[in-house]
């Protein structure tokens, strides 16, 4: 069964260490920022694809955010965020339907909101995540067919 976790509403069951409290920028979506390292707990579910809706603030920092998703087999899925927009980033296990367990987010170049905004915020912040969707094989195939060009 597919699962959609909206941050600020129902994400707590999949969060492990490395996540800050929910917040939002200028009326945008609720999100949680990661520390330099954070973990998503995908449990014992068979996962075919994990979709993250995520962002960063590279215009404040002056460089793209560079991060990676690491699974328990040490496979790395790189993430580079070079604009302040919200982006879709995907993780696909080696085999469809694999039990992934924890998915680790590692940020190569975290930033400090206190420095960027000139305030007393001393957190080291990485990726900003507003939603996570866990897909099963059935829906991965259906979504692919829905987006095929029509003849």
C-alpha positions in Angstrom: 0.0 0.0 0.0 1.3 3.5 -0.9 1.9 5.9 1.9 2.1 9.7 1.8 3.7 11.5 4.7 3.0 15.3 4.9 5.5 17.0 7.2 3.9 18.9 10.0 0.9 16.4 9.9 1.6 12.7 9.8 5.4 12.2 9.4 6.4 11.2 12.9 6.3 7.4 12.4 9.0 7.6 9.7 11.4 10.1 11.5 14.4 9.0 13.4 17.3 11.1 14.6 18.4 14.3 12.9 15.2 16.2 12.3 14.2 19.7 13.5 10.6 20.8 14.4 8.2 21.7 11.7 8.4 25.2 10.2 7.5 27.2 7.1 9.0 30.0 5.0 6.8 32.9 3.9 3.5 31.0 3.8 5.0 28.0 1.9 4.4 24.4 2.8 5.3 23.0 6.2 8.6 21.2 6.3 11.2 19.8 8.6 14.9 20.6 8.2 17.5 17.9 8.6 20.7 18.2 10.5 23.9 17.3 8.7 22.7 13.7 9.1 19.1 12.4 9.5 17.3 9.1 9.1 14.0 8.1 7.6 12.6 4.9 9.0 10.8 2.9 6.2 10.2 -0.1 8.4 9.6 -3.6 7.1 7.6 -2.4 4.1 8.4 -3.6 0.6 9.5 -0.4 -1.1 9.7 0.2 -4.8 10.4 3.9 -4.8 10.7 6.7 -2.2 9.8 10.2 -3.4 11.0 13.2 -1.4 9.6 16.7 -1.9 12.5 18.8 -0.7 14.3 22.1 -0.9 17.2 24.1 0.4 18.2 27.8 0.5 21.2 28.0 -1.8 20.6 31.6 -2.7 21.1 32.6 0.9 24.2 30.4 1.3 25.8 31.1 -2.1 26.2 27.5 -3.2 24.1 24.4 -4.1 23.2 22.1 -1.3 24.9 18.7 -1.8 23.6 15.6 0.0 23.1 11.9 -0.5 20.6 9.2 0.4 22.3 6.1 1.7 20.6 2.8 2.1 21.7 -0.1 4.3 23.7 -1.6 1.5 25.7 1.7 1.3 24.3 2.5 -2.1 24.3 6.3 -2.6 21.7 8.4 -4.4 23.1 12.0 -4.8 21.0 15.0 -4.3 22.0 18.5 -5.5 19.6 21.4 -4.9 20.7 24.6 -6.7 17.5 26.7 -6.5 15.2 27.7 -3.7 12.3 25.9 -5.4 10.7 22.7 -4.1 12.1 19.6 -5.9 11.2 16.0 -6.4 14.1 13.6 -5.6 13.8 9.8 -5.8 15.4 6.8 -4.2 14.9 3.4 -5.9 16.1 0.2 -4.2 18.3 -2.2 -6.1 15.4 -4.6 -6.4 11.7 -3.6 -6.5 9.9 -4.6 -3.4 13.0 -4.7 -1.2 12.8 -4.0 2.5 15.0 -0.9 3.0 14.7 -0.2 6.7 16.5 3.1 7.4 17.3 5.6 4.7 20.1 7.9 5.8 20.3 11.5 4.6 23.9 12.9 4.7 24.5 16.6 3.9 27.9 17.5 2.6 27.6 21.2 3.1 25.1 22.1 5.8 24.3 25.8 6.4 23.6 27.9 9.4 20.3 29.9 9.5 21.8 32.3 12.1 24.5 33.4 9.7 22.1 33.5 6.7 19.3 35.5 8.5 21.5 37.4 10.9 19.7 35.9 14.0 20.6 33.7 17.0 19.7 30.4 15.3 22.7 28.1 15.8 21.4 25.0 14.1 23.3 23.3 11.3 20.7 22.7 8.7 20.7 20.5 5.6 17.8 19.4 3.4 14.2 20.8 3.9 11.6 18.1 3.4 7.9 18.7 3.1 6.6 15.3 2.1 7.7 11.7 1.5 5.8 9.2 -0.6 6.5 5.4 -0.5 5.4 3.6 -3.6 4.7 0.0 -4.3 5.4 -1.7 -7.7 1.7 -1.6 -8.8 1.6 2.2 -8.5 5.1 2.7 -9.9 3.9 0.9 -13.1 0.6 2.8 -13.1 2.2 6.2 -12.7 4.6 5.4 -15.5 1.7 4.4 -17.8 -0.2 7.6 -16.8 2.7 9.7 -18.0 3.4 8.0 -21.3 2.8 10.1 -24.4 -0.6 9.5 -26.1 -0.5 8.4 -29.7 
